[in-house]
Structure formats: structure tokens, C-alpha cells
Amino acid sequence: LPLLLKATLLHLASGSYHPFHNGFYYNHIMNDNSDEQDKVDYFSGSRLVVEASRDPVYSYNGANVTLPCRYRYEPDQAPKRKIRIKWSKLRDDYTKEQDVMVAIGKTQVAFGDFKGRAHIRRAGEASWHEASLVISDVRLKDDGKFRCEVIDGLEDESDVVDLRLQGIVFPYQPPRGQYRLNFHEAERVCQDQGAILANFNQLFQAWSEGLDWCNAGWLADGTVQYPIRLPRKPCGGVHLAPGIRSYGPRHRHLHRFDAFCFSSALKGEVFYLDHPAGTTLEEAKQSCQDAGAEIARVGQLYSAWKFAGLDRCSAGWLADGSVRYPIVTPRANCGPAEPGVRSFGFPRKGRFGVFCYRER
């Protein structure tokens, strides 16, 4: 490649996404039909600056959260027209996934499943104008990047906020056994367990906290990966470093693997019901209903183990027909020497206690 082209490509590759500028007003300045006053305002020397949180904002399922964003002019001046504030949710590659809301003056419109859950915070500082997004009843799929965009006439500036839910990733196999799920089935089984398919960042965080799993599973972006802490022959070989092994994108209908699901902290509680003689699965479901609850899902048990410290050395039924129990403090006759959620699989026979879930 010519030296100038190489230098240009290197410059582009080193660019940062913070802050983002889409160059919108340049197109209009070059357009003979654009408003002459807008051109005058732009060339007057005042610059619009948008600033969002540089650090990730952490929250959890069911909580309320504020994504900080503000804007100002340099030199300081009052806006000459109504400002438009637009929030969008982004994919990991910073392309737009969905519109969240738009606000012009006192009028605010939220879109999709953000209707009734999102609004712009109106407080402000002396030299800064507020554009923060408030989300109530945070949901699992809210996890990710959000773009705060401020539009003043021909000027358009933005910055990005990263919302991260505190949660747990767990591998999941259906009763039929290993590698039985295409991508869409994996999405459904996670939802059935009170969870969603994990994304790569969530799996990486789980790996950094100790998750080691040799079976490949679907992630939310349609790739298939698995986390290895202790390299070994069946899991990519002993000579590969620890890390996330990847099969890359797979055919979402034809290829079949397990699933990595993500669940967050709970609004309710998981508790154990003991029966001296044990119960069948159907009896277990009824006993939870009699207690004003429902039989717990796998994601709820994992969340209770991680965030509520649920520790029970007694196996119990869950909604998918599996039998499991959570151990925070390993001890004799309670499985391996590490904390975790133990599984007995999907027994067709046997009588056990049950884990129930009740909303607070």
C-alpha cells in the first residue's frame, strides 16, 4: 500500500468511540437549501460538548438506574433553539440496535419496551445542561451500551454510557442431553429459566471470576464459545493458554450446542421446602403453590446462591425437572471442594425437596 494510505488506515484504526461525532452538519452546510442562520450559528465559534460517564454504570434486574449525560457550549451560551436529545441502545460494535427515547423541550417519547420505563432527568448545573436517562425496572436485556446524542440545529454530538448488570452466567443443557440446542432453542431455554443468553462480556467476566466449562455454548451474538481456566486435552489442548475458546459464528438453525445463560439479582427470594419422604416433581410444584410461591427456575437458584448466599446441602426440584442444590461453604458430604450449584441431572424417578421462588 502507498505510504499515505497506510498512515490513513493506521489513524482510523486508532480512533476512539468516545465521544462520537457523525459529521451531520457538514452535509447541510454544503447544501444550498440549508438555513442561513444555522450556518451563521455554526461558524460563530461556539462549540457543543457532550459528556457521559466514563466508567460503567452498574445495576441489577428490577432496579432503577440513571445513565449520566450532560452538555454545554464553549464558550458558554444559552441554546438558541429547542435542543433534541436522543438515546439509542447499541450493539457491541457501536452500531444502533434500537431507539430508546427522544426528547424535545418538555416533550419526551420512549420507544419499544422502554415505554413507561425511561425519561430524561431534568435537573442541571450552572454551566451544564442535563441529558441523563433514567430507566426504571431494569431488565436483563437492558445490559449494554447506550448512546446519548444532543442535536442543536446543525450540530450533533454524542457520547456512550456502558450499563452493566450485576449477574451470573451459568451453562445449561436441556433434559435431552449435550449439544441439542440450535440458537433459537438456546434463547428459549434461557428465558424459561428466568435468564437470557449471555453476551461475550458477561462470559468473560464469569471466566475471570473462575468459571471453567468444557462444553461449547451459544452466546447472544450467535457465536459459540466456552471458558477454560485449567487447560486440558479435551478442552482445546494442554498447550493453549487459559481463556475463552471460540468456534466463531455458527448457523443459527442447523448447528447445535449448549447455552450460556445470564441471570441477575432477584426481586424476590428462593427458599427450600423439605419433606421427610420427599416429593415427586408434580407434588413439589403444588407444595410451592400452597406456600404462596412457585417452583424456582434454574436462573433463580443461581442468582440466590450468588447474591443472597443461599446455601443448602439438600437436593431439590426445579421448574425444568432438574434436581440441584447450592453450596456457598463447601463441606463433607456436600459435593466438591469448591462453592457452586450442584446438579443431579434430570432424574425420572426419586423423591426430593423443592426450591420455591416468591416475589417480595
Phi, psi and omega per residue, in radians:
L1 nan 2.518 3.041
P2 -0.987 2.635 -3.074
L3 -1.038 -0.717 -3.133
L4 -1.105 -0.710 3.119
L5 -1.143 -0.729 3.111
K6 -1.052 -0.774 -3.139
A7 -1.093 -0.672 3.117
T8 -1.124 -0.774 3.136
L9 -1.122 -0.698 3.113
L10 -1.114 -0.678 3.121
H11 -1.124 -0.744 3.119
L12 -1.148 -0.705 -3.105
A13 -1.151 -0.461 -3.091
S14 -1.558 0.030 -3.071
G15 -1.170 2.690 3.125
S16 -1.860 2.639 3.086
Y17 -1.493 -0.070 -3.102
H18 -2.072 2.081 -0.196
P19 -1.428 2.889 -3.137
F20 -1.683 2.412 3.063
H21 -2.354 2.229 -3.040
N22 -1.738 0.045 3.061
G23 1.193 0.323 -3.013
F24 -0.977 -0.783 -2.972
Y25 -1.272 -0.347 3.109
Y26 -1.069 -0.703 3.138
N27 -1.075 -0.689 -3.089
H28 -1.345 -0.565 3.096
I29 -1.106 -0.592 -3.133
M30 -1.452 -0.044 -3.105
N31 -1.680 2.150 -3.090
D32 -1.098 -0.350 -3.103
N33 -1.553 -0.041 -3.100
S34 -1.240 2.773 -3.072
D35 -1.226 2.237 -3.071
E36 -1.119 -0.612 -3.134
Q37 -1.150 -0.619 3.082
D38 -1.057 -0.705 3.128
K39 -1.118 -0.720 3.141
V40 -1.106 -0.791 3.138
D41 -1.042 -0.745 -3.091
Y42 -1.141 -0.786 -3.070
F43 -1.435 0.059 3.132
S44 -1.299 -0.221 3.079
G45 1.823 -0.140 3.111
S46 -1.384 2.384 -3.077
R47 -2.125 2.345 3.098
L48 -1.505 2.268 -3.134
V49 -2.139 2.255 3.100
V50 -2.033 2.338 -3.083
E51 -2.354 2.171 3.093
A52 -2.044 3.063 -3.139
S53 -1.114 2.232 3.076
R54 -1.355 -0.490 -3.136
D55 -1.607 2.596 3.063
P56 -1.022 2.589 3.049
V57 -1.776 2.170 -3.076
Y58 -1.781 2.436 3.091
S59 -2.630 -2.948 3.135
Y60 -2.634 2.911 -3.072
N61 -1.001 2.245 3.092
G62 1.544 -0.108 -3.109
A63 -1.500 3.049 2.965
N64 -1.885 2.470 -3.060
V65 -2.498 2.599 3.064
T66 -2.020 2.216 3.069
L67 -1.691 1.865 -3.002
P68 -1.216 2.339 3.040
C69 -2.749 2.432 3.132
R70 -2.592 2.874 3.141
Y71 -2.502 2.766 3.111
R72 -2.687 3.039 3.081
Y73 -2.022 2.495 3.057
E74 -2.157 1.988 -0.057
P75 -1.187 2.810 -3.043
D76 -1.099 2.344 3.081
Q77 -2.768 2.816 3.079
A78 -1.413 2.538 3.084
P79 -1.014 2.475 -3.118
K80 -1.524 -0.191 -3.091
R81 -2.624 3.063 3.096
K82 -1.176 2.259 3.135
I83 -1.457 2.454 3.014
R84 -1.836 2.201 3.098
I85 -1.942 2.220 -3.095
K86 -2.246 2.255 3.058
W87 -1.958 2.388 3.106
S88 -2.338 2.608 2.992
K89 -1.648 2.422 -3.024
L90 -1.974 2.718 2.936
R91 -1.376 3.024 -3.136
D92 -1.085 -0.429 3.127
D93 -1.582 0.214 3.068
Y94 1.282 0.133 2.985
T95 -1.421 2.692 -3.042
K96 -1.247 2.323 3.064
E97 -1.702 -0.773 -3.135
Q98 -2.837 2.665 3.007
D99 -1.327 2.428 3.106
V100 -1.790 -0.985 3.098
M101 -2.889 2.797 3.069
V102 -2.298 2.411 3.102
A103 -2.280 2.287 3.039
I104 -2.272 1.982 -3.045
G105 1.077 -2.243 3.132
K106 -1.567 -0.040 -3.125
T107 -1.572 2.207 3.128
Q108 -2.254 2.367 3.123
V109 -2.288 2.126 3.066
A110 -1.755 2.709 -3.033
F111 -2.122 2.730 3.018
G112 0.987 -2.429 -3.100
D113 -1.379 0.109 3.008
F114 -1.574 -0.110 3.083
K115 -1.039 2.267 3.141
G116 1.390 -0.077 -3.105
R117 -2.079 -0.170 -3.011
A118 -2.274 2.461 3.014
H119 -2.716 2.841 3.113
I120 -1.533 2.306 3.091
R121 -1.296 2.360 -2.992
R122 -1.679 -0.198 -3.136
A123 -1.135 2.779 -3.129
G124 -2.711 2.958 3.092
E125 -1.886 3.125 -3.052
A126 -1.039 -0.902 -3.061
S127 -1.823 -0.143 -3.127
W128 -1.896 2.568 3.055
H129 -1.895 2.409 -3.017
E130 -1.400 2.412 3.038
A131 -2.449 0.280 -3.052
S132 -1.134 2.552 3.126
L133 -1.780 2.224 3.072
V134 -1.834 2.164 3.107
I135 -2.017 2.193 3.081
S136 -1.779 2.760 3.131
D137 0.861 1.036 -3.104
V138 -0.967 2.409 -3.135
R139 -1.978 2.806 -3.071
L140 -0.976 -0.723 -3.066
K141 -1.382 -0.008 3.022
D142 -1.267 -0.329 -3.141
D143 -0.961 2.290 3.094
G144 2.490 -2.887 -3.060
K145 -1.646 2.476 3.112
F146 -2.231 2.347 3.097
R147 -1.741 2.230 3.027
C148 -1.748 2.026 -3.057
E149 -2.099 2.241 3.128
V150 -2.020 2.205 -3.055
I151 -2.122 2.090 3.103
D152 -2.176 1.680 -3.108
G153 1.102 -1.989 -3.118
L154 -1.632 -0.118 3.109
E155 -1.585 2.460 -3.069
D156 -2.569 1.858 -3.137
E157 -2.184 2.682 -3.116
S158 -2.692 2.914 3.044
D159 -2.585 2.964 -3.000
V160 -2.137 2.394 3.072
V161 -2.017 2.399 -3.135
D162 -1.824 1.964 3.092
L163 -1.676 2.133 -3.134
R164 -2.116 2.216 3.095
L165 -1.527 2.377 3.040
Q166 -1.317 2.092 -3.047
G167 -2.772 -2.899 -3.111
I168 -2.451 2.445 3.067
V169 -1.759 2.346 3.081
F170 -2.383 2.448 3.081
P171 -1.332 2.576 -3.121
Y172 -2.412 2.283 2.980
Q173 -2.056 2.459 3.104
P174 -1.340 3.005 3.130
P175 -1.008 -0.439 -3.091
R176 -1.266 -0.261 3.083
G177 2.016 -2.933 -3.020
Q178 -1.249 2.500 3.011
Y179 0.958 0.994 3.141
R180 -2.059 0.024 -2.985
L181 -1.975 2.221 2.882
N182 -1.414 3.117 -3.029
F183 -1.024 -0.801 -3.069
H184 -1.202 -0.614 3.061
E185 -1.190 -0.634 3.091
A186 -1.101 -0.716 3.066
E187 -1.011 -0.774 -3.078
R188 -1.191 -0.741 -3.089
V189 -1.165 -0.602 3.068
C190 -1.132 -0.779 3.114
Q191 -1.069 -0.674 3.122
D192 -1.108 -0.420 -3.114
Q193 -1.743 0.329 3.115
G194 1.252 0.585 -3.047
A195 -2.508 -3.078 2.992
I196 -2.346 2.880 3.035
L197 -1.063 2.338 3.138
A198 -1.244 2.658 2.975
N199 -1.697 3.070 -3.054
F200 -1.108 -0.726 -3.120
N201 -1.066 -0.658 3.118
Q202 -1.208 -0.689 3.093
L203 -1.160 -0.703 3.119
F204 -1.090 -0.737 3.106
Q205 -1.085 -0.731 3.115
A206 -1.112 -0.710 3.092
W207 -1.077 -0.752 -3.127
S208 -1.133 -0.399 3.115
E209 -1.621 0.012 3.019
G210 2.101 0.008 -3.121
L211 -1.185 2.197 3.126
D212 -2.318 2.014 -3.050
W213 -2.559 2.163 -2.974
C214 -1.560 -0.082 3.125
N215 -1.694 2.348 -3.114
A216 -1.314 2.501 -3.119
G217 -2.477 2.725 3.117
W218 -1.202 2.542 2.938
L219 -2.026 2.987 -3.006
A220 -1.111 -0.434 -3.116
D221 -1.538 0.110 3.122
G222 1.498 0.101 3.028
T223 -1.562 2.854 3.118
V224 -2.124 2.160 -3.041
Q225 -2.548 2.998 3.029
Y226 -2.763 2.568 -3.042
P227 -1.686 2.302 -3.139
I228 -2.207 2.109 3.046
R229 -1.652 -0.652 -3.122
L230 -2.004 1.767 -3.124
P231 -1.038 2.415 3.135
R232 -2.700 2.858 -2.962
K233 -1.000 -0.821 -3.099
P234 -1.266 -0.111 -2.992
C235 -2.083 0.819 3.120
G236 1.747 -0.142 3.112
G237 1.845 2.731 -3.082
V238 -1.394 -0.285 -3.054
H239 -1.606 -0.146 3.070
L240 -1.421 2.516 3.118
A241 -1.215 2.757 3.014
P242 -1.023 2.648 3.141
G243 2.769 -2.922 3.110
I244 -1.646 1.991 3.069
R245 -1.434 2.417 -3.050
S246 -2.242 2.334 2.949
Y247 -1.611 -0.066 -3.111
G248 1.312 -2.980 3.113
P249 -1.125 2.469 3.122
R250 -2.205 2.831 3.138
H251 -1.157 2.164 -2.983
R252 -1.276 -0.282 3.113
H253 -1.796 -0.695 -2.968
L254 -1.545 -0.669 -3.046
H255 -1.475 2.565 -3.049
R256 -2.276 2.297 3.138
F257 -2.547 -2.975 2.986
D258 -1.507 -2.919 -3.138
A259 -2.330 2.547 2.930
F260 -1.880 2.025 -3.074
C261 -1.804 2.693 -3.139
F262 -2.191 2.241 3.104
S263 -2.267 2.614 -3.106
S264 -1.935 -3.080 3.101
A265 -1.054 2.704 -3.004
L266 -1.735 2.617 2.997
K267 -1.429 -0.382 -3.121
G268 -1.962 -2.738 -3.100
E269 -2.303 2.577 3.022
V270 -1.835 2.319 3.117
F271 -2.428 2.809 -3.061
Y272 -1.842 2.348 3.011
L273 -1.903 2.133 -3.120
D274 -1.732 2.487 3.055
H275 -2.290 2.172 -3.078
P276 -0.898 -0.713 -3.119
A277 -1.687 0.019 -3.085
G278 1.334 3.012 3.132
T279 -2.368 2.780 2.924
T280 -1.370 3.018 -3.141
L281 -1.067 -0.795 -3.136
E282 -1.138 -0.688 3.082
E283 -1.141 -0.619 3.126
A284 -1.125 -0.777 3.106
K285 -1.037 -0.747 -3.119
Q286 -1.166 -0.663 -3.126
S287 -1.149 -0.606 3.058
C288 -1.152 -0.751 3.117
Q289 -1.082 -0.685 3.121
D290 -1.113 -0.447 3.135
A291 -1.602 0.176 3.135
G292 1.287 0.542 -3.093
A293 -2.433 -2.947 3.031
E294 -2.341 2.757 3.126
I295 -1.109 2.380 -3.023
A296 -1.260 2.665 3.045
R297 -1.666 2.886 -3.082
V298 -1.062 -0.786 -3.135
G299 -1.073 -0.607 3.120
Q300 -1.199 -0.651 3.112
L301 -1.164 -0.769 3.101
Y302 -1.071 -0.747 -3.140
S303 -1.116 -0.737 3.128
A304 -1.131 -0.646 3.092
W305 -1.132 -0.796 -3.055
K306 -1.354 -0.751 -2.980
F307 -1.776 -0.419 -3.127
A308 -1.925 -0.007 3.104
G309 1.189 0.511 -3.133
L310 -1.135 2.141 -3.075
D311 -2.346 1.973 -3.074
R312 -2.553 2.036 -3.131
C313 -1.587 0.795 3.097
S314 -2.421 2.240 -3.098
A315 -1.295 2.490 -3.142
G316 -2.503 2.679 3.104
W317 -1.188 2.625 2.970
L318 -2.198 2.981 -2.979
A319 -1.083 -0.506 -3.108
D320 -1.454 0.050 -3.125
G321 1.554 0.082 3.072
S322 -1.529 2.859 3.093
V323 -2.156 2.146 -3.061
R324 -2.504 2.982 3.001
Y325 -2.728 2.517 -3.063
P326 -1.711 2.356 3.135
I327 -2.197 2.049 3.050
V328 -1.594 -0.737 -3.141
T329 -1.961 1.775 -3.126
P330 -1.056 2.496 -3.128
R331 -2.746 2.992 -3.080
A332 -1.044 2.489 3.094
N333 1.160 0.319 3.113
C334 -2.202 0.558 3.052
G335 1.600 -2.781 -3.058
P336 -1.064 3.036 -3.064
A337 -1.442 0.005 3.132
E338 -1.895 2.633 3.013
P339 -1.094 2.711 3.104
G340 2.827 3.094 3.047
V341 -1.744 1.985 -3.114
R342 -1.459 2.604 -3.120
S343 -2.241 2.399 2.987
F344 -1.739 0.137 -3.110
G345 1.375 -2.552 -3.082
F346 -2.118 1.359 -3.074
P347 -1.190 2.360 3.099
R348 -1.428 -0.413 3.117
K349 -2.217 2.955 3.117
G350 1.979 2.764 -3.133
R351 -2.236 2.290 -3.050
F352 -2.442 3.025 2.951
G353 -1.316 -2.867 -3.099
V354 -2.610 2.521 2.990
F355 -1.717 2.227 -3.117
C356 -1.973 2.728 3.081
Y357 -2.191 2.329 -3.132
R358 -2.329 2.273 3.076
E359 -1.181 2.518 3.072
R360 -1.509 nan nan
